[in-house]
Each structure stands twice: as C-alpha cells, then as structure tokens.
C-alpha cells in the first residue's frame, strides 16, 4: 500500500517477448513499491527477471521483440507507462538513474568517460561545459578513481573493468537522482572499493533521500545495505519484506535455499572442509514453467497443489509476504 514516502509503486507489471516459438511471458504480475531513502535489494538466480524488471521501470525493454503487456509504474503518482518518450528522456538519468551490469557495452567507446558523465549534467542540470567537466572530475574522485583530472580524458578501453564499473556509478550519481537502480553495481570491484561504493550510496541517501533498488547475488551486500528484500523466481516475486524478516525468518523454500548456499562463519558448518548446500536443478525455461508454482520441481516441500495452482502472495507478518502453499510457515534451517 502506498504511503506519503512512496516514490515508486509497481502494480501487476507484465512483460512479454515474441519469439519464433510464440509469445513468452517473462514477467508475470510483479508488484512492489520503493520508499524515499530506503534500499530495496532484489535477489535471485540469473534468469529470474531481476534485470528485466529494472529495464521495464525505465521503459528500456528492447522492442521488438519485447513489450510491456500491462500493469502500472507510478513514479510520484505519475504512471510512466502513459508518459511520452520526451517525458521519459527527462526522467531517465535525472530523476531515475541506472547503473548497468555490463559497463563495456553500456559506455560509448568513441567518447571520453568525462564527456559521457558531463553529458547528463549539461542536459539535466543546465551546467556549462566547464562546470560539467569539473563536476565529472569530482564524481570520478568520489567513486575512488585515482588521478581523476587525467582519467577524465580517457576512453573506456583504456580502463580496467573495475574502473569502467566505477565510471558507470559516477554517471548514475551525477544528477543526484530520486531513485537509483543498481544492477550488480560492485561485481567487478574488490572488497575495499565495494565498501567505498556502499559508503557513497549511503551518503547519497542521507543527503538527498535517494531510494536505491539494488539487484545483487551477494547476500553479504543484502545484509549490509538492504532495508527491504524482494526475492524473484521465474519472473515473479515470491517473497518480500524487511531485511531482518527475510534473512532471519525466510518463508519460501527458495529463499531458504539461497541463504543456505552461504557458509556460516563460526558455526559447525564452517570447518576445514565446508560442504555448501546447493539448490538442486536450474531456473526453468519460460517454456517449461506450465501451471502451478515454478519452483516445484526443485522444492523439497512440493505437494500436489503446487503443480495445480500458482500460490498467491500470503501475508505472514507486518509487511512480510510469501508466495508459497506452505502457508508461509518459517522453514527450519539446515543443521
């Protein structure tokens, strides 16, 4: 339910792709909201629909073959699915920014990194060329790039993968957006730089009240950054709630499996030879899901009802919802 602090409200978001085999539903009724100043972490294996959800929020679904089939994306009350393309250009990179997962394919190889950061500042912030360049240098310094006065004139291919990732972060933060979508923002960075980036994101939240939607596989990052967690599987939201609820009392077997895949320092499981629990199988193809719960073939608790009906989102506590026919009873952790 929307509150006065709600910046973004997504309702029944559906995305489909047309292929030679037919039309495939890749997002099936995604619902969530993002509040001012909070971090929402979106987790799940590759192919679960996390990045597709992020692209849909900015209406960047490649068309053809994809299209947003239905739903609503309300940004401060305005439905972005009804907005003109000119309006979306005002929103993208200014009010809502995104750190893309692949910096080498997202950065333009024929422009310097400084020009690419400065472009959004001239377009959205009204800075002249000199002011935009100075701001670009400052942003490179903030994200931990050494010698930013020199690096600002370099091209993407002259930088390492980690450097390019930091440039992408600098571009996304330059206009101090209301919402920052971060798709695996620290994947190519070492732990020291990761900590610097997390500190920078928290500073942005503290100063401007920016909301962050962080897509990640790193449960450590979730534990450190998340206010709320949304777990996705096969294009649907299967669990969401406050971070402490989801991490300490997961209600869906898939969420429990993601947590059990991590070693626990200081526990009996952390010995010289650590055998990590794994989730059997893989995320099913969109052509193989069929009716019922998409996780049923991998679930140790599957029952007949799981194959017949898609479970709705069931409330298990204040703000904690689980889409599972186990009635969202907290699962016991593996010994």
C-alpha positions in Angstrom: 0.0 0.0 0.0 1.3 3.4 -1.0 2.4 5.8 1.8 3.4 9.5 1.7 7.0 8.4 1.4 6.3 6.1 -1.6 8.4 7.2 -4.6 7.6 4.3 -6.9 4.7 1.9 -7.0 4.7 -1.0 -9.4 1.4 -2.9 -9.9 0.9 -6.1 -11.9 3.8 -5.4 -14.2 3.8 -7.8 -17.1 6.5 -8.1 -19.9 6.3 -10.5 -22.8 8.7 -11.4 -25.7 7.6 -12.6 -29.1 9.8 -15.4 -30.5 9.7 -18.0 -33.2 8.2 -20.4 -30.7 5.5 -18.0 -29.8 4.9 -15.3 -27.2 6.6 -15.8 -23.8 5.6 -14.1 -20.6 8.9 -13.2 -18.9 7.5 -11.0 -16.1 4.2 -12.2 -14.7 2.5 -9.7 -12.5 5.3 -8.0 -10.5 4.2 -5.9 -7.5 6.3 -3.8 -5.2 7.0 -0.3 -4.0 10.0 1.8 -3.2 10.0 4.4 -0.5 12.1 7.5 -0.1 15.5 7.0 1.4 15.3 3.2 1.6 17.3 0.4 -0.1 15.3 -2.4 -1.7 17.5 -5.4 -2.6 16.2 -7.6 -5.4 17.7 -11.1 -5.3 17.5 -14.4 -7.2 19.5 -16.5 -9.6 20.3 -15.4 -13.2 17.2 -15.6 -15.4 14.7 -14.8 -12.6 13.7 -11.5 -14.1 15.6 -9.0 -11.9 17.3 -7.0 -14.7 14.2 -7.2 -16.9 12.2 -5.6 -14.1 14.8 -2.8 -13.9 14.7 -2.2 -17.6 10.9 -2.1 -17.6 10.9 0.6 -14.9 12.7 2.9 -17.4 10.8 1.6 -20.4 14.0 0.2 -21.9 12.7 -3.2 -22.9 14.0 -3.9 -26.4 11.1 -3.6 -28.8 10.8 -5.7 -30.9 10.7 -8.4 -29.7 9.7 -7.3 -26.1 6.9 -5.2 -24.9 5.3 -4.2 -21.6 1.9 -6.0 -21.8 0.2 -4.5 -18.8 0.5 -3.0 -15.3 1.3 0.4 -13.8 4.6 2.0 -12.9 3.7 5.1 -10.8 6.6 7.5 -10.0 5.4 10.1 -7.5 1.9 9.5 -8.7 2.7 9.7 -12.4 2.2 6.5 -14.5 5.3 6.2 -16.5 3.7 3.7 -18.8 1.4 6.5 -20.0 4.2 9.1 -20.3 5.5 10.3 -23.7 9.0 9.4 -24.9 10.1 13.0 -24.4 8.9 12.8 -20.7 10.8 9.6 -20.3 14.0 11.2 -21.5 13.5 13.8 -18.7 13.2 11.1 -16.2 16.0 8.7 -17.3 19.4 9.6 -15.9 17.9 12.6 -13.9 15.0 11.5 -11.6 15.7 7.8 -12.0 19.2 6.6 -12.9 20.5 3.1 -13.5 24.0 1.5 -13.1 24.0 -1.1 -15.8 25.6 -4.5 -15.3 27.9 -4.5 -18.3 30.0 -1.3 -18.4 31.9 -2.1 -21.5 28.7 -2.4 -23.6 27.0 0.5 -21.8 29.7 3.1 -22.2 30.2 4.7 -25.7 33.7 3.7 -26.9 34.2 6.8 -29.0 33.7 9.4 -26.2 35.8 10.0 -23.2 34.4 9.0 -19.9 34.4 12.7 -18.8 32.3 13.6 -21.8 29.8 10.8 -21.0 29.4 11.9 -17.4 29.2 15.6 -18.4 26.5 15.0 -21.0 23.8 14.3 -18.4 24.9 17.2 -16.3 24.6 19.6 -19.2 21.3 18.1 -20.3 19.6 17.8 -16.9 21.4 20.2 -14.5 22.0 23.0 -17.0 25.7 23.2 -16.4 28.0 24.7 -19.0 30.9 22.7 -20.4 33.5 23.9 -17.8 31.1 23.3 -14.8 30.1 19.9 -16.2 33.8 18.9 -16.6 34.6 20.0 -13.0 31.7 18.0 -11.7 32.7 15.0 -13.7 36.2 15.1 -12.2 34.6 15.3 -8.7 32.4 12.4 -9.4 35.3 10.3 -10.6 37.1 11.2 -7.4 34.1 10.3 -5.2 33.9 6.8 -6.7 37.6 6.1 -6.0 39.3 6.6 -9.4 42.9 7.8 -8.9 44.2 10.9 -10.8 40.7 11.9 -11.9 42.0 15.0 -13.6 43.8 12.7 -16.1 41.3 9.9 -16.2 38.5 12.2 -17.2 40.0 12.4 -20.7 40.5 8.7 -21.2 38.3 6.3 -23.2 36.6 3.2 -21.8 39.0 0.8 -23.4 41.9 2.5 -21.6 40.4 1.5 -18.2 40.1 -1.8 -16.4 36.8 -3.5 -15.8 36.6 -2.2 -12.2 37.4 1.3 -13.4 34.7 1.2 -16.0 32.2 0.0 -13.4 33.1 3.0 -11.2 32.6 5.3 -14.2 29.1 3.9 -14.6 28.4 4.6 -11.0 29.7 8.1 -11.3 27.4 8.7 -14.3 24.4 7.4 -12.5 25.0 9.5 -9.4 26.0 12.7 -11.2 22.5 14.3 -11.2 21.7 13.1 -7.7 18.6 11.1 -8.7 15.5 10.4 -6.6 15.8 6.7 -7.4 19.0 4.8 -8.3 18.7 1.4 -9.9 21.9 -0.5 -9.3 22.3 -3.7 -11.3 25.1 -5.7 -9.7 27.0 -2.4 -9.0 30.1 -3.9 -7.3 30.5 -7.1 -9.3 33.9 -6.2 -10.8 35.3 -4.4 -7.7 37.4 -5.6 -4.8 36.1 -5.6 -1.3 37.8 -2.3 -0.4 36.3 -0.5 -3.3 32.9 -2.2 -2.6 32.9 -0.7 0.8 33.7 2.8 -0.6 30.8 2.5 -3.1 28.4 1.4 -0.3 29.5 4.3 1.8 29.0 6.7 -1.2 25.5 5.3 -1.8 24.6 5.7 1.9 25.9 9.3 1.8 23.6 10.0 -1.2 20.7 8.6 0.7 21.4 10.6 3.8 21.9 13.9 1.9 19.1 13.7 -0.6 16.8 10.9 0.5 17.6 8.9 -2.6 15.9 5.4 -2.8 18.1 2.6 -4.1 16.9 -0.5 -5.9 19.9 -2.9 -5.8 20.0 -6.0 -7.9 22.5 -8.5 -6.5 23.5 -12.1 -6.0 25.6 -11.1 -3.0 23.7 -11.9 0.2 26.5 -10.1 2.1 25.6 -7.0 0.3 22.0 -7.6 1.1 22.7 -7.9 4.8 24.8 -4.7 4.8 22.7 -2.5 2.6 19.1 -3.7 2.5 16.1 -2.1 4.3 13.8 -4.4 2.4 14.3 -7.5 0.3 12.4 -8.8 -2.7 13.1 -12.3 -3.9 12.3 -13.2 -7.5 12.0 -16.5 -9.3 10.9 -17.3 -12.9 9.6 -13.7 -13.5 7.6 -13.5 -10.3 8.0 -12.1 -6.8 7.9 -15.0 -4.4 8.9 -13.3 -1.1 9.4 -9.7 0.1 9.7 -8.0 3.5 12.0 -6.2 5.8 15.6 -7.4 5.5 15.7 -8.8 9.0 12.4 -10.7 8.4 13.6 -12.3 5.2 17.1 -13.1 6.3 16.3 -14.4 9.7 12.9 -16.0 9.0 12.6 -16.9 5.3 9.2 -18.2 4.4 9.8 -19.6 0.9 12.0 -22.7 0.3 13.8 -20.9 -2.5 14.8 -18.0 -0.1 15.9 -20.5 2.4 18.0 -22.2 -0.2 19.7 -19.0 -1.2 20.7 -18.3 2.4 21.8 -21.9 3.0 24.2 -21.7 0.0 26.4 -19.4 2.0 29.0 -20.6 4.6 28.4 -19.6 8.2 31.5 -18.3 9.9 31.9 -19.6 13.4 29.3 -22.3 13.0 29.7 -26.1 12.9 29.3 -25.9 9.1 32.5 -23.8 8.8 35.3 -26.4 9.2 38.4 -27.2 7.2 36.2 -28.8 4.6 33.0 -26.9 4.1 30.2 -28.6 2.1 27.8 -25.9 1.0 24.2 -26.7 0.5 23.0 -26.2 -3.1 19.6 -25.8 -4.7 19.1 -28.8 -7.0 18.4 -28.1 -10.6 18.3 -24.8 -12.5 15.8 -22.0 -13.1 13.3 -23.4 -15.7 12.9 -22.1 -19.2 9.9 -19.9 -19.7 8.5 -22.6 -22.0 8.7 -25.2 -19.2 7.0 -23.5 -16.3 3.5 -24.5 -17.1 0.8 -24.2 -14.4 1.4 -24.0 -10.7 4.5 -22.9 -8.8 7.6 -22.5 -11.0 9.8 -23.7 -8.1 8.0 -27.0 -7.6 10.5 -29.3 -9.4 13.4 -28.0 -7.2 11.5 -27.8 -4.0 11.9 -30.4 -1.2 8.5 -29.5 0.2 6.5 -29.7 -3.1 3.0 -31.2 -2.9 0.2 -31.9 -5.3 -1.3 -28.4 -5.0 2.0 -26.8 -6.1 1.6 -28.3 -9.6 -2.0 -27.2 -10.0 -2.2 -23.6 -8.7 0.1 -20.6 -8.6 0.4 -19.6 -5.0 -0.7 -16.0 -4.2 1.3 -13.7 -2.0 0.3 -14.6 1.6 0.9 -12.2 4.5 2.9 -13.8 7.2 3.5 -10.7 9.3 3.7 -6.9 9.1 4.9 -6.2 5.6 6.2 -9.8 5.1 4.7 -11.7 2.2 5.4 -15.2 0.8 4.0 -16.8 -2.3 4.0 -20.5 -1.2 1.4 -23.1 -0.4 3.2 -24.0 2.8 1.2 -21.1 4.3 4.5 -19.2 4.6 5.5 -21.1 7.8 9.1 -20.3 8.6 11.4 -23.1 7.5 13.9 -24.7 9.8 17.5 -24.1 8.8 19.6 -27.0 7.9 21.9 -28.3 10.6 
